[in-house]
Amino acid sequence: MRSTTMSAVGAATAMLLVGTSTAVSATIAEYPVLLGQALRYALAAAILLLVVRRLGLPKVQLTKRDVLLLLALSATGLVGFNVFLVEATRHASPAMIGSVVGAVPIVLAITGPLLLRRRPAPRLIAAAVIVTIGVVVAAGFGGGSVYGMLLSLGALLSEVAFSLLAVPLLPKLGALRVAAYPATLSVVPLVVVGIAIDGAGSLRLPTPAEALAFGYLGAIVTALAFLLWYDALHRLGADRAGLFAGLVPVGALLTTAVLGIGEIRPSHIIGALLVAIGVMIGMRRASSNAPTESGTDDRAVRAPSDEH
């Protein structure tokens, strides 16, 4: 039970940290977006790989399947997500994009168990629906073109892939390596696509203020949040961990309010409460003696990954 609680805290912390990136990103709005993401992931990869080395973790022999999964995770969950997101902002409102991507909990609640050949739990699907409704209420649906909607759906699928492609890798590689390797693999593709979109002339050193923002995004929002998320994903399962994705807009709202660059409206409060209710419903155990709905019993949930 303690392990489940700590994993839930880790998942919540990870998603709230990701939410803070919205306000921080406003300080680097003048920097080319994809090249900025490359800097962010490069810093995160350096930190995570250094931790892997310092901990002296046993070497793991990657199979062809492992490599393909890591490449796919990097191409979709990191590079693809950012490309879709950047393009979507040109054809849809932030509210529409946030609402579409906010459906992540529902998709994970259904597809997570199916990939493990289990039947999705109705209670978790219901909880995911409540969380998603909370996200839509908080963000508002907004507007945009059909193309903007399709791009937003691409971002949604990429975000789902960020978790689902990691699931088969986590038992062998552990959360630390699964966070480190795709971040490393994403740097060069992001630079290439960034130059293709913005031109080689867009390459420049960040200003001190931008460097500080990239430092936060790389060390905290990426390295720390990715590690916490993958650890929680391994312990809770994709269906339960996915519920916490609804906390991303909550983190964004809290950050903008604290920094004084936005105000909290009644719809924000109602949306946040719905997200909280959905998460609590999903995390409540159906029975104190029954196996968890993620398909493992408490002993499996407590089994540490190789980096702990």
Residue pairs with C-beta under 8 A, 6 or more apart in sequence:
1 298
3 235
3 298
3 301
3 302
4 235
4 236
4 283
4 292
4 298
4 301
7 231
7 232
7 235
7 236
7 241
7 301
8 232
8 236
8 244
8 283
10 228
10 229
10 231
10 232
11 228
11 229
11 232
11 233
11 236
11 241
11 244
12 244
12 247
12 279
13 225
13 228
14 224
14 225
14 226
14 228
14 229
14 232
14 244
15 225
15 229
15 244
15 245
15 246
15 247
15 248
15 251
16 247
16 248
16 250
16 251
16 254
17 220
17 221
17 224
17 225
17 228
17 251
18 221
18 225
18 248
18 251
19 247
19 248
19 249
19 250
19 251
19 252
19 253
19 254
19 255
20 220
20 221
20 251
20 252
20 255
21 217
21 221
21 252
22 251
22 252
22 255
22 256
23 252
23 255
23 256
23 259
23 261
23 262
24 213
24 216
24 217
24 221
24 255
25 213
25 217
26 261
27 209
27 210
27 213
28 36
28 206
28 210
28 213
28 214
30 210
31 206
31 210
32 194
32 197
32 198
32 202
32 203
33 82
33 86
33 194
34 82
34 83
34 86
34 190
34 191
34 193
34 194
34 197
34 198
35 190
35 191
35 194
35 195
35 198
35 202
35 203
36 206
36 210
36 214
37 82
37 186
37 190
37 194
38 186
38 187
38 188
38 190
38 191
38 194
39 206
39 214
39 218
40 214
40 217
40 218
40 221
40 222
41 78
41 183
41 184
41 186
41 187
41 190
41 218
41 222
42 187
42 218
43 214
43 215
43 218
43 219
43 222
43 223
44 179
44 183
44 218
44 219
44 222
44 223
44 226
45 180
45 183
45 184
45 187
47 218
47 219
47 223
48 176
48 179
48 180
48 183
48 223
48 226
48 227
49 180
49 184
51 176
51 180
52 176
52 177
52 180
52 307
55 176
55 307
57 174
57 176
57 177
57 306
57 307
58 306
60 172
60 173
60 177
60 306
62 70
66 169
66 172
66 173
69 165
69 168
69 169
70 169
70 181
70 182
70 185
71 185
72 161
72 165
73 161
73 162
73 165
73 166
73 169
73 178
73 182
74 181
74 182
74 183
74 185
74 186
74 189
75 189
76 157
76 158
76 161
76 162
76 165
77 158
77 159
77 161
77 162
77 163
77 165
77 166
77 182
78 162
78 182
78 183
78 186
78 190
79 186
79 189
79 190
79 193
80 154
80 158
80 161
81 155
81 158
81 159
81 162
82 190
83 193
84 151
84 152
84 154
84 155
84 158
85 97
85 155
86 197
87 151
88 97
88 144
88 148
88 151
88 152
88 154
88 155
89 97
90 148
91 144
91 145
91 147
91 148
91 151
92 142
92 143
92 144
92 145
92 148
92 149
92 151
92 152
93 142
93 143
93 144
94 139
94 142
95 139
95 140
95 141
95 142
95 143
96 141
96 142
96 143
96 144
96 148
96 149
96 152
97 142
97 144
97 148
97 152
97 155
98 135
98 139
98 142
98 249
99 135
99 136
99 139
99 140
99 141
99 142
100 149
100 152
100 153
100 155
100 156
101 152
101 155
101 156
101 159
102 132
102 135
102 136
102 139
102 245
102 246
102 248
102 249
103 132
103 156
104 156
104 159
104 160
104 242
104 245
105 127
105 128
105 131
105 132
105 242
105 243
105 245
105 246
105 278
106 125
106 128
106 129
106 132
107 156
107 160
107 242
108 128
108 160
108 163
108 164
108 238
108 239
108 241
108 242
108 245
109 120
109 121
109 124
109 125
109 127
109 128
109 239
109 242
109 243
109 282
110 120
110 125
110 239
111 160
111 164
111 238
112 120
112 163
112 164
112 167
112 237
112 238
112 239
112 242
113 119
113 120
113 121
113 237
113 238
113 239
113 295
114 120
115 164
115 167
115 238
116 167
116 295
118 295
120 239
121 239
121 293
123 281
123 282
123 286
123 293
124 239
124 240
124 243
124 282
124 293
126 281
127 243
127 278
127 279
127 281
127 282
128 239
128 242
128 243
128 278
128 282
129 278
130 274
130 275
130 277
130 278
130 281
131 243
131 245
131 246
131 274
131 275
131 278
131 279
131 282
132 246
132 278
133 274
133 278
134 246
134 270
134 271
134 272
134 273
134 274
134 275
134 276
134 277
134 278
135 246
135 249
135 271
135 275
136 271
137 267
137 270
137 271
137 274
138 249
138 250
138 253
138 267
138 268
138 270
138 271
138 272
138 275
139 249
139 271
140 267
144 152
159 245
163 229
163 233
163 238
163 241
163 242
164 238
166 178
166 230
166 233
167 233
167 234
167 238
169 178
170 178
170 230
170 233
170 234
170 305
171 234
171 305
173 181
173 306
174 234
174 305
174 306
174 307
174 308
175 227
175 230
175 231
175 233
175 234
175 305
175 307
176 227
176 305
176 307
177 307
178 230
179 223
179 226
179 227
179 229
179 230
183 222
183 223
183 226
194 202
195 202
195 203
206 213
206 214
229 241
231 305
232 241
232 244
233 241
234 305
235 301
236 294
236 301
237 292
237 293
237 294
237 295
237 296
238 294
239 282
239 293
239 294
240 282
240 283
240 292
240 293
240 294
243 278
243 279
243 282
243 283
244 279
246 275
246 278
246 279
247 275
247 279
249 271
250 271
250 272
250 275
253 262
253 264
253 268
253 272
256 262
257 263
257 264
285 292
286 293
291 297
292 298
292 301
294 301
